[in-house]
Amino acid sequence: MRRAPTILHLDMDAFYAAAEQAAKPSLRGKPVVVGGIGPRGVVATASYEARVFGVRSAMPTAQARRLCPNAAYLNPRFTLYRQVSESVMELLRALSPLVEPLSLDEAFVDLEAGGVAAETAAVRAVGEQLRRDIRAATGLTGSVGLAGAKMLAKIASEAAKPDGLVVIEPGTERELLGPMPVRTLPGVGPATAETLRRAGIHTVAETAEAGEAELVRLLGKAHGTGLYGMALGRDERPVVAERDAKSVSVEDTFEVDLTDRTRVRTEVLRLADRCVVRLRAAGRSGRTVVLKVRNYDFSTLTRSETLRGPTDDPAVVREAAVRLLETVDTTGGVRLLGVGVSGLADFTQEDLFAQLATEREAAEQAAGGTAEPEAAGVPESGAELPRRWHPGLDVVHEEFGAGWVQGSGVGRVTVRFETPWSAPGRVRTFAVDDPALRPGEPLPLPGEPDQSSAPAIRPKSASPADEAESAAGAEISRR
């Protein structure tokens, strides 16, 4: 335990929803819910305006709609969130070489390793300046907790929400933690909390009073010993700069159970491609392909296949995923599919190309003929897929410029034309197959540098064609 509150925990406020409000002027100050918007969707983040109505993260979207029917329900835009997250993480890395990201919107920072004086006034000044820098760089707010241990810094940032800073002075930990529910402590989930409740333990103070021997009896040696230390305010975990990922995966939950085998196969292939894109973006490869299938009755199956060496070849991952699918009965209906790659490495094995060719040749011989390059159910090369205009999607119209989808249905799509730095824009409706309308890319948020005072892509009626092309090119180069 440190004698000064030199461990900082940053937690961005309602991150996804706040980013959407910053990007969409018409939503500022209004309830916004980001997550899956279908009947089986789950809330990822709710703005503070939506939380007033009882909407919370991990809540089924259907329940959120009943509580707050007038909120804007948007699909996540992870491209935007990653861009903003990287701006925030750069600010944290400027403070210390020891930055431990927990997610896109949350991280620990060891200020002592960055040379900040081990004094409360000094670390408080750094925390306040960080909050100002984040607002200037992104237009968003973050809450900061400062303490002598990671657990306490995280508790402090939670107490600081929204848009605040809380310092826990070393020596005051037990007094602060005592009345808090035992679920406050890291590692105490529903099952552990229920075990402690049956033993008459409800608060952190009662956990400490129970003693180490009793906690070991209830929870086992490792868990019991660790929990006792945390109940006393002790947390020796260091800030770790690199958290090495163990796997890369993607998954989708479907609004309606998939019963058609060809459709299931098509979705698996699509997920495999997305997984490889994410794998390559991380500069990694992997040797074990994992398939996840959740059935109509919520039973979940996983199947895996380990290759001879690590790969980031989409064809290899696709073929492995399809082979795994052949071992699963999906006739009752599939609710969720996922494809992942584990056993990560920083290199690929070249002979996997030979392995792929050998396996294709074996398949052809077993079939007694020539195998088709792709099985039925996969769209032909060059075939145009139907457009899906999800709420919140960035779009560009040849005449009206940049905007975002408010909703779609019955062959129509409604778009609000505004940019992060404009006034609330007008709403227009188009046919879903309007050739002048196309998907766009996220624009810089109001606090980001190099923003323009005008829309990134001006309407054609407002400027000559060459000026429009120049503005668009400048915006692309900024992104």
C-alpha positions as CSV (number, residue, x, y, z in Angstrom):
1,M,0.0,0.0,0.0
2,R,1.3,3.4,-0.9
3,R,1.6,6.4,1.4
4,A,0.3,8.8,-1.2
5,P,-2.7,8.5,-3.6
6,T,-0.5,8.1,-6.7
7,I,-2.7,5.5,-8.5
8,L,-5.2,7.1,-10.8
9,H,-8.3,5.5,-12.3
10,L,-10.1,7.2,-15.2
11,D,-13.6,6.2,-16.2
12,M,-15.3,8.1,-19.0
13,D,-18.8,9.2,-18.3
14,A,-21.5,7.2,-20.2
15,F,-18.9,6.8,-22.9
16,Y,-20.8,5.5,-25.9
17,A,-23.9,7.6,-25.3
18,A,-21.8,10.7,-24.6
19,A,-19.9,10.2,-27.8
20,E,-23.1,9.9,-29.8
21,Q,-24.5,13.1,-28.2
22,A,-21.2,14.9,-29.0
23,A,-21.5,13.7,-32.6
24,K,-25.2,14.5,-33.0
25,P,-26.2,18.0,-31.9
26,S,-29.9,17.1,-31.9
27,L,-29.4,14.5,-29.2
28,R,-27.5,16.7,-26.7
29,G,-29.4,16.9,-23.4
30,K,-31.8,14.2,-24.4
31,P,-31.9,10.5,-23.4
32,V,-29.8,8.2,-25.6
33,V,-29.4,4.5,-25.4
34,V,-26.6,2.6,-27.3
35,G,-26.7,-1.1,-27.7
36,G,-28.6,-3.9,-29.6
37,I,-31.8,-2.3,-30.8
38,G,-33.6,-5.6,-31.7
39,P,-36.1,-7.5,-29.6
40,R,-33.2,-9.4,-28.0
41,G,-30.8,-6.5,-27.8
42,V,-29.0,-5.4,-24.6
43,V,-28.2,-1.9,-23.5
44,A,-24.4,-1.2,-23.7
45,T,-24.6,2.4,-22.3
46,A,-27.3,4.8,-21.4
47,S,-26.9,8.6,-21.1
48,Y,-27.5,10.2,-17.8
49,E,-30.7,11.6,-19.2
50,A,-31.9,8.0,-19.8
51,R,-30.7,6.7,-16.5
52,V,-33.2,9.1,-14.8
53,F,-35.9,6.7,-16.1
54,G,-34.2,3.6,-14.7
55,V,-32.3,2.5,-17.9
56,R,-29.1,0.8,-17.1
57,S,-26.2,-1.1,-18.8
58,A,-26.9,-4.8,-19.5
59,M,-30.6,-4.2,-19.3
60,P,-32.7,-5.8,-22.2
61,T,-33.4,-3.2,-24.7
62,A,-37.1,-4.1,-24.7
63,Q,-37.3,-3.3,-21.0
64,A,-35.4,0.0,-21.6
65,R,-37.9,0.9,-24.3
66,R,-40.8,0.4,-21.8
67,L,-39.1,2.6,-19.2
68,C,-37.9,5.3,-21.7
69,P,-39.9,5.1,-25.0
70,N,-38.8,8.6,-26.2
71,A,-35.1,7.9,-26.0
72,A,-32.9,7.7,-29.1
73,Y,-31.9,4.0,-29.6
74,L,-28.7,3.7,-31.6
75,N,-26.5,0.9,-32.8
76,P,-22.9,1.2,-31.5
77,R,-20.2,2.8,-33.7
78,F,-17.0,1.2,-32.5
79,T,-14.9,3.0,-35.1
80,L,-15.7,6.3,-33.5
81,Y,-15.3,5.0,-30.0
82,R,-11.9,3.6,-30.7
83,Q,-10.8,6.9,-32.2
84,V,-11.8,8.8,-29.2
85,S,-10.4,6.1,-26.8
86,E,-7.0,6.4,-28.5
87,S,-7.0,10.2,-28.0
88,V,-7.7,9.7,-24.3
89,M,-5.1,6.9,-23.9
90,E,-2.5,9.2,-25.5
91,L,-3.2,11.7,-22.8
92,L,-2.7,9.0,-20.1
93,R,0.5,7.8,-21.6
94,A,1.9,11.3,-21.5
95,L,1.5,11.1,-17.7
96,S,3.2,7.8,-17.1
97,P,4.8,4.8,-18.9
98,L,2.6,2.6,-16.7
99,V,-1.0,2.8,-18.2
100,E,-3.2,-0.2,-17.8
101,P,-6.3,0.0,-20.1
102,L,-9.3,-2.0,-18.9
103,S,-11.6,-1.2,-21.8
104,L,-12.0,1.6,-24.4
105,D,-13.2,4.0,-21.7
106,E,-11.4,3.0,-18.5
107,A,-7.7,2.7,-17.4
108,F,-5.4,2.8,-14.4
109,V,-2.3,5.1,-14.4
110,D,0.7,4.8,-12.0
111,L,1.5,8.5,-11.5
112,E,4.5,7.8,-9.3
113,A,6.2,6.0,-12.3
114,G,5.6,9.1,-14.3
115,G,7.6,11.3,-11.8
116,V,4.6,13.0,-10.1
117,A,5.4,13.9,-6.5
118,A,4.0,11.6,-3.9
119,E,1.8,14.3,-2.4
120,T,-1.9,14.7,-2.4
121,A,-1.8,18.3,-3.8
122,A,0.4,17.2,-6.7
123,V,-1.6,14.2,-7.8
124,R,-4.9,16.2,-7.4
125,A,-3.5,18.9,-9.7
126,V,-2.6,16.2,-12.3
127,G,-6.0,14.7,-12.1
128,E,-7.8,18.0,-12.6
129,Q,-5.6,18.9,-15.5
130,L,-6.3,15.5,-17.1
131,R,-10.0,16.1,-16.9
132,R,-9.6,19.5,-18.6
133,D,-7.3,18.0,-21.3
134,I,-9.8,15.2,-22.1
135,R,-12.6,17.7,-22.5
136,A,-10.5,19.8,-24.8
137,A,-9.3,16.9,-26.9
138,T,-12.6,15.0,-27.2
139,G,-15.5,17.2,-26.0
140,L,-16.3,14.5,-23.5
141,T,-16.0,14.2,-19.7
142,G,-14.3,11.6,-17.5
143,S,-14.3,10.9,-13.8
144,V,-11.0,10.5,-11.9
145,G,-10.3,8.5,-8.7
146,L,-7.0,8.8,-6.9
147,A,-5.8,6.4,-4.1
148,G,-2.9,4.3,-2.9
149,A,-4.3,1.1,-4.5
150,K,-6.1,0.1,-7.7
151,M,-9.2,-1.1,-5.9
152,L,-9.6,2.1,-4.0
153,A,-8.9,4.3,-7.0
154,K,-11.7,2.6,-8.9
155,I,-14.1,3.0,-6.0
156,A,-13.1,6.7,-5.9
157,S,-13.8,7.3,-9.6
158,E,-17.2,5.6,-9.2
159,A,-18.0,8.0,-6.4
160,A,-16.8,11.0,-8.5
161,K,-19.3,10.3,-11.3
162,P,-20.3,12.2,-13.4
163,D,-17.5,14.6,-14.3
164,G,-15.7,14.7,-10.9
165,L,-12.6,13.8,-9.0
166,V,-12.3,12.0,-5.6
167,V,-9.1,11.4,-3.6
168,I,-9.0,8.7,-1.0
169,E,-6.3,9.6,1.5
170,P,-4.1,6.6,2.6
171,G,-5.1,5.7,6.2
172,T,-8.8,6.3,5.6
173,E,-9.5,3.1,3.6
174,R,-11.3,1.0,6.3
175,E,-13.5,3.9,7.5
176,L,-14.6,4.5,3.9
177,L,-15.1,0.9,2.9
178,G,-16.8,-0.3,6.1
179,P,-20.4,0.5,5.3
180,M,-20.2,-0.4,1.6
181,P,-21.9,-3.6,0.4
182,V,-19.6,-6.6,0.0
183,R,-20.2,-6.5,-3.8
184,T,-18.1,-3.4,-3.9
185,L,-14.9,-5.5,-3.5
186,P,-13.3,-6.9,-6.7
187,G,-14.0,-10.6,-7.3
188,V,-17.3,-10.7,-5.4
189,G,-19.9,-11.7,-7.9
190,P,-23.5,-12.9,-7.3
191,A,-22.4,-16.4,-6.2
192,T,-19.8,-15.2,-3.7
193,A,-22.2,-12.5,-2.4
194,E,-24.9,-15.2,-1.8
195,T,-22.5,-17.4,0.0
196,L,-21.5,-14.5,2.3
197,R,-25.1,-13.5,2.8
198,R,-26.0,-16.9,4.0
199,A,-23.2,-16.6,6.6
200,G,-24.7,-13.2,7.7
201,I,-22.0,-11.1,5.9
202,H,-23.4,-8.1,4.0
203,T,-20.9,-5.3,4.3
204,V,-17.2,-4.8,3.9
205,A,-16.9,-4.2,7.6
206,E,-18.6,-7.4,8.4
207,T,-16.3,-9.2,5.9
208,A,-13.3,-7.9,7.8
209,E,-14.8,-8.8,11.2
210,A,-15.5,-12.4,10.0
211,G,-11.7,-12.9,9.9
212,E,-9.5,-14.7,7.4
213,A,-10.1,-18.2,8.7
214,E,-13.8,-17.9,8.3
215,L,-13.5,-16.5,4.8
216,V,-11.1,-19.3,3.8
217,R,-13.6,-21.8,5.2
218,L,-16.5,-20.3,3.2
219,L,-14.6,-19.5,-0.1
220,G,-11.4,-21.5,-0.2
221,K,-7.9,-20.4,0.6
222,A,-7.0,-18.2,-2.4
223,H,-10.3,-16.4,-2.7
224,G,-10.8,-16.1,1.1
225,T,-7.3,-14.8,1.8
226,G,-7.5,-12.3,-1.0
227,L,-11.0,-11.1,0.0
228,Y,-9.9,-10.6,3.6
229,G,-7.0,-8.4,2.5
230,M,-9.2,-6.2,0.3
231,A,-11.8,-5.9,3.1
232,L,-9.0,-4.3,5.2
233,G,-8.3,-1.9,2.3
234,R,-5.1,-3.8,1.2
235,D,-4.6,-4.2,-2.6
236,E,-1.0,-5.0,-3.7
237,R,-1.8,-5.4,-7.4
238,P,0.5,-3.3,-9.5
239,V,-0.4,-1.2,-12.6
240,V,0.5,-3.4,-15.6
241,A,1.3,-1.5,-18.8
242,E,0.6,-4.4,-21.2
243,R,-2.4,-6.6,-20.8
244,D,-1.8,-9.3,-23.4
245,A,-5.0,-10.5,-25.0
246,K,-5.6,-14.3,-24.9
247,S,-8.0,-14.4,-27.8
248,V,-9.8,-12.4,-30.4
249,S,-13.4,-13.1,-31.1
250,V,-16.7,-11.7,-32.6
251,E,-20.2,-12.8,-32.1
252,D,-23.8,-11.8,-33.2
253,T,-27.1,-12.3,-31.5
254,F,-30.0,-12.7,-34.0
255,E,-33.4,-11.1,-33.7
256,V,-35.1,-14.3,-35.0
257,D,-33.7,-17.8,-34.4
258,L,-31.8,-19.1,-37.5
259,T,-33.1,-22.4,-38.6
260,D,-31.9,-22.5,-42.2
261,R,-28.6,-24.4,-42.3
262,T,-27.3,-22.4,-45.3
263,R,-28.0,-19.1,-43.5
264,V,-26.2,-20.4,-40.4
265,R,-23.2,-21.3,-42.5
266,T,-23.2,-17.9,-44.2
267,E,-23.2,-16.2,-40.9
268,V,-20.3,-18.3,-39.6
269,L,-18.2,-17.4,-42.7
270,R,-19.0,-13.7,-42.2
271,L,-18.0,-13.8,-38.5
272,A,-14.8,-15.6,-39.4
273,D,-13.9,-12.8,-41.8
274,R,-14.7,-10.2,-39.2
275,C,-12.6,-12.1,-36.6
276,V,-9.6,-12.1,-39.0
277,V,-9.9,-8.4,-39.6
278,R,-9.8,-7.8,-35.9
279,L,-6.9,-10.2,-35.5
280,R,-4.8,-8.5,-38.2
281,A,-5.6,-5.1,-36.8
282,A,-4.0,-6.2,-33.5
283,G,-1.0,-7.5,-35.4
284,R,-1.5,-11.0,-34.2
285,S,-2.1,-14.6,-35.4
286,G,-3.5,-17.6,-33.7
287,R,-3.5,-21.4,-33.8
288,T,-6.9,-22.4,-32.3
289,V,-10.2,-21.6,-34.0
290,V,-13.2,-21.6,-31.7
291,L,-16.9,-21.7,-32.7
292,K,-19.6,-20.7,-30.3
293,V,-23.3,-21.6,-30.8
294,R,-26.2,-20.6,-28.5
295,N,-29.3,-22.5,-29.3
296,Y,-33.0,-21.5,-29.1
297,D,-33.2,-22.9,-25.5
298,F,-30.2,-20.8,-24.4
299,S,-27.9,-23.8,-24.2
300,T,-24.4,-22.8,-25.4
301,L,-21.9,-25.1,-27.2
302,T,-18.3,-24.4,-28.0
303,R,-16.1,-26.3,-30.4
304,S,-12.5,-25.7,-31.2
305,E,-9.8,-26.9,-33.6
306,T,-6.1,-26.4,-33.1
307,L,-4.0,-25.9,-36.3
308,R,-0.4,-26.9,-36.8
309,G,0.7,-23.3,-36.4
310,P,-0.6,-19.7,-35.9
311,T,-2.3,-18.1,-38.8
312,D,-4.1,-14.9,-39.8
313,D,-5.3,-16.3,-43.2
314,P,-9.1,-15.7,-43.6
315,A,-9.4,-18.8,-45.7
316,V,-7.9,-21.1,-43.1
317,V,-10.1,-19.6,-40.3
318,R,-13.2,-19.9,-42.5
319,E,-12.6,-23.5,-43.4
320,A,-11.9,-24.4,-39.7
321,A,-15.0,-22.7,-38.5
322,V,-17.2,-24.5,-41.1
323,R,-15.7,-27.8,-40.1
324,L,-16.6,-27.1,-36.5
325,L,-20.1,-26.1,-37.5
326,E,-20.6,-29.5,-39.1
327,T,-20.2,-31.1,-35.7
328,V,-23.1,-29.0,-34.2
329,D,-26.9,-29.7,-34.6
330,T,-28.6,-26.4,-35.4
331,T,-32.0,-27.8,-36.5
332,G,-33.8,-26.4,-33.4
333,G,-32.7,-22.9,-34.1
334,V,-29.7,-20.7,-33.4
335,R,-29.9,-17.6,-31.2
336,L,-26.2,-16.6,-31.3
337,L,-23.1,-17.4,-33.2
338,G,-19.5,-16.5,-32.5
339,V,-16.1,-17.2,-34.0
340,G,-12.8,-16.7,-32.2
341,V,-9.1,-17.3,-32.5
342,S,-6.9,-18.1,-29.4
343,G,-3.4,-19.3,-28.8
344,L,-2.2,-15.9,-30.1
345,A,1.2,-15.2,-31.5
346,D,3.1,-12.4,-33.3
347,F,3.8,-14.4,-36.5
348,T,2.2,-16.8,-39.0
349,Q,3.4,-20.1,-40.2
350,E,3.9,-20.2,-44.0
351,D,3.3,-23.9,-44.4
352,L,-0.4,-23.3,-43.5
353,F,-0.9,-22.4,-47.1
354,A,0.2,-25.9,-48.0
355,Q,-2.0,-27.3,-45.3
356,L,-5.0,-25.5,-46.8
357,A,-4.3,-26.8,-50.3
358,T,-3.8,-30.4,-48.9
359,E,-7.1,-30.2,-47.1
360,R,-9.0,-28.9,-50.1
361,E,-7.4,-31.7,-52.2
362,A,-8.5,-34.3,-49.7
363,A,-12.0,-32.9,-49.7
364,E,-12.1,-33.2,-53.5
365,Q,-11.0,-36.8,-53.5
366,A,-13.5,-37.7,-50.8
367,A,-16.3,-36.1,-52.8
368,G,-15.1,-37.9,-56.0
369,G,-14.9,-34.7,-57.9
370,T,-13.8,-31.1,-57.9
371,A,-14.9,-29.1,-54.9
372,E,-16.5,-25.8,-55.6
373,P,-14.5,-22.8,-54.3
374,E,-17.3,-21.8,-52.0
375,A,-20.4,-23.7,-50.9
376,A,-23.9,-22.6,-51.4
377,G,-25.1,-19.7,-49.3
378,V,-22.1,-17.5,-49.8
379,P,-22.8,-14.4,-52.0
380,E,-21.1,-14.5,-55.4
381,S,-18.2,-12.2,-55.9
382,G,-19.3,-8.7,-56.9
383,A,-22.9,-9.3,-55.9
384,E,-24.4,-6.3,-54.2
385,L,-25.8,-7.0,-50.7
386,P,-29.0,-5.2,-49.6
387,R,-28.4,-2.0,-47.6
388,R,-29.2,-2.1,-43.9
389,W,-29.8,1.4,-42.5
390,H,-29.2,0.9,-38.8
391,P,-30.2,3.8,-36.4
392,G,-27.1,6.0,-35.7
393,L,-25.3,4.9,-38.9
394,D,-23.2,7.7,-40.6
395,V,-24.3,8.4,-44.1
396,V,-23.5,10.9,-46.9
397,H,-26.0,12.2,-49.5
398,E,-24.8,13.6,-52.8
399,E,-27.0,16.7,-52.4
400,F,-27.5,17.2,-48.6
401,G,-24.1,16.1,-47.3
402,A,-23.2,14.3,-44.1
403,G,-25.9,13.0,-41.6
404,W,-27.0,10.0,-39.7
405,V,-29.9,7.5,-39.8
406,Q,-32.7,8.1,-37.4
407,G,-34.7,5.1,-38.5
408,S,-35.9,2.9,-41.4
409,G,-38.7,0.7,-42.5
410,V,-41.3,0.0,-45.1
411,G,-38.8,0.7,-47.8
412,R,-37.8,4.2,-46.5
413,V,-34.9,5.6,-44.5
414,T,-35.0,8.8,-42.4
415,V,-31.8,10.8,-42.1
416,R,-31.0,13.9,-40.0
417,F,-28.4,16.0,-41.7
418,E,-26.1,17.5,-39.1
419,T,-22.4,17.3,-38.1
420,P,-20.7,17.3,-34.7
421,W,-19.9,21.0,-35.0
422,S,-23.2,22.2,-36.6
423,A,-26.6,23.2,-35.2
424,P,-29.3,20.5,-35.0
425,G,-30.1,19.6,-38.6
426,R,-33.1,18.9,-40.8
427,V,-34.7,15.5,-41.3
428,R,-35.4,14.1,-44.7
429,T,-36.7,10.7,-45.9
430,F,-35.5,8.7,-48.9
431,A,-36.1,5.3,-50.5
432,V,-33.8,2.7,-48.9
433,D,-32.2,2.1,-52.4
434,D,-31.7,5.8,-53.2
435,P,-28.4,5.8,-55.2
436,A,-27.5,9.2,-53.9
437,L,-27.3,7.9,-50.3
438,R,-24.4,5.9,-49.1
439,P,-22.8,4.9,-45.8
440,G,-20.3,7.4,-44.4
441,E,-17.5,7.5,-41.8
442,P,-17.5,9.1,-38.3
443,L,-16.6,12.8,-38.3
444,P,-14.3,14.4,-35.7
445,L,-16.0,15.3,-32.4
446,P,-16.3,19.0,-31.4
447,G,-13.3,18.9,-29.1
448,E,-10.9,17.1,-31.5
449,P,-8.2,19.2,-33.2
450,D,-8.3,20.3,-36.9
451,Q,-12.0,20.4,-37.1
452,S,-13.7,22.4,-39.7
453,S,-16.3,25.1,-39.0
454,A,-18.3,23.8,-42.0
455,P,-19.6,20.3,-42.8
456,A,-17.0,17.9,-44.0
457,I,-19.0,17.3,-47.2
458,R,-20.9,20.3,-48.4
459,P,-24.2,19.9,-50.3
460,K,-23.6,20.3,-54.1
461,S,-26.1,23.1,-54.2
462,A,-23.9,25.2,-51.8
463,S,-20.6,25.0,-53.6
464,P,-18.9,24.1,-56.9
465,A,-18.0,20.4,-57.5
466,D,-14.3,21.0,-57.2
467,E,-14.7,22.8,-53.9
468,A,-16.8,19.9,-52.6
469,E,-14.2,17.4,-53.6
470,S,-11.5,19.5,-51.9
471,A,-13.4,19.7,-48.7
472,A,-14.1,16.0,-48.7
473,G,-10.4,15.2,-49.4
474,A,-9.3,17.5,-46.6
475,E,-11.7,15.7,-44.1
476,I,-10.5,12.3,-45.2
477,S,-6.9,13.3,-44.7
478,R,-7.7,14.5,-41.2
479,R,-9.3,11.2,-40.3
